[in-house]
Amino acid sequence: MGFRYKLIHHPQASADYNDTLNYFREVDEGLMDIFKDDFQAALRGLATGRFGGTLYAQGHSVRWVKLRRFSHKIFFENEGAETRMVLAIISGKRHPNLIRQLIDGRGKSDVPSED
């Protein structure tokens, strides 16, 4: 399976992921492992192009992909033809205004350069 897109993770998206893992670890470690598996499957789908994502809101470039067995969504933007920027991992049970507030302002300028 070849990867079509390079994935760049916003630092806050990594923090979102770690916070979610810590939450599920406290609830049930088995649940945390299932979340990890679903999350990795969703990332593979984004990287291979199998998951194109659903447009978050009209007039915005942010898209999302829902994890298979959880309410969580991976919010991302296309950054050129070969790159996708993972902006956030947020529970879909959160209010849309809170989700918008959490992802507003997250962009490529916040990510350290690989140079």
N, C-alpha and C positions, 0 to 999 in steps of 0.2 A: 504494500500500500504506500503510494508516494504522497508526500505532502505538497500541497499546492501553495499554501500560505505560510509565511513565517508569523508566529504569534509573539507579540510583545505584550508584557503584562505591566500595567500601571502599578506603581508601588502600593497604592491604596487597594487595588484589586487583590494583591497578595495578602494584605492585611485582612481584607474581607474573608478570604479563603481560610486563613489561619484562625480567625475569630469563629467561623462556622465550624471548623474542625474541633476547636476547643469546646464549643457548645455541645456538639454531638458526642464528644469524648465523655463529658460529664453525664449525659443522658444514658448512653449505651455505646461501648466501644465497637460492637458489631455494626451498629447504625452508622458510626463514623466510617467504618471500612466500606460499607455500601455507598455512602456519600462519595468517598474518594473514587470508587469505581465508576459511578455515574458521572462525576466531574471529569475524570480522565477520558471517558467515552465521548463526552460533549466536546472536550478540547480536540480530540482526534477528528471529530466531525467537522469542527471549524477549520482545522489545519488542512484537511483533505478536500474541503469544499462540499462535502455531503450536506452540511448544515449551513444554509445560506442566512438563516435568521429572519425574524419578523421585525419589520420597522417599528421602533418604539413609539414614535408619535409623528404625526404629519408635520412636515417641515424640518425634521431632525434627521441627522445621518446615523444616529445610534440605532443599533439593532440588538436583538436578544435571541438566545437559544435557551429553552427550558431543559433542566435536567430531567431524565426519564422518570425517576421515582420520587422526586422531591419538588417542592414548590419553587426552589431556587432557580434563578435565571442568570446566565452569563451575558452581561451587556458588553458590546464591542462596537468598534467602528472600523470600516475599511480604511486603511492607510496606504493608498496607492494600489497598484494592481497585484502586488505580491505579499502584502502585509496586513494583518488584522491586529488592532490594539484592543486588548481585553481591559475594559474600564472598571468593571465591578462584578461582584458575585453577591446578589441580593435575593432574599426571600421574596417570592411573588406575592406573599400575603401582606407585604407592607403596602401602605397607602401610596397610590401613584404620585402624589405630590412629594412625599418623602423620598421615593425612588428618584424622581427628577432632581430633587435637591442634592441627593447623594452623588449623582453622576455629573451634575453640572460642574463645569470647571475642570473636570479631569480630561486631560488630553496629552498629546505627544510632548508638549513643552515641559511636562512634569516628569518625564522619564529621562534618566541619565543616558547620555550618548554612549554608544559602544566604541567610539573612536579611541 
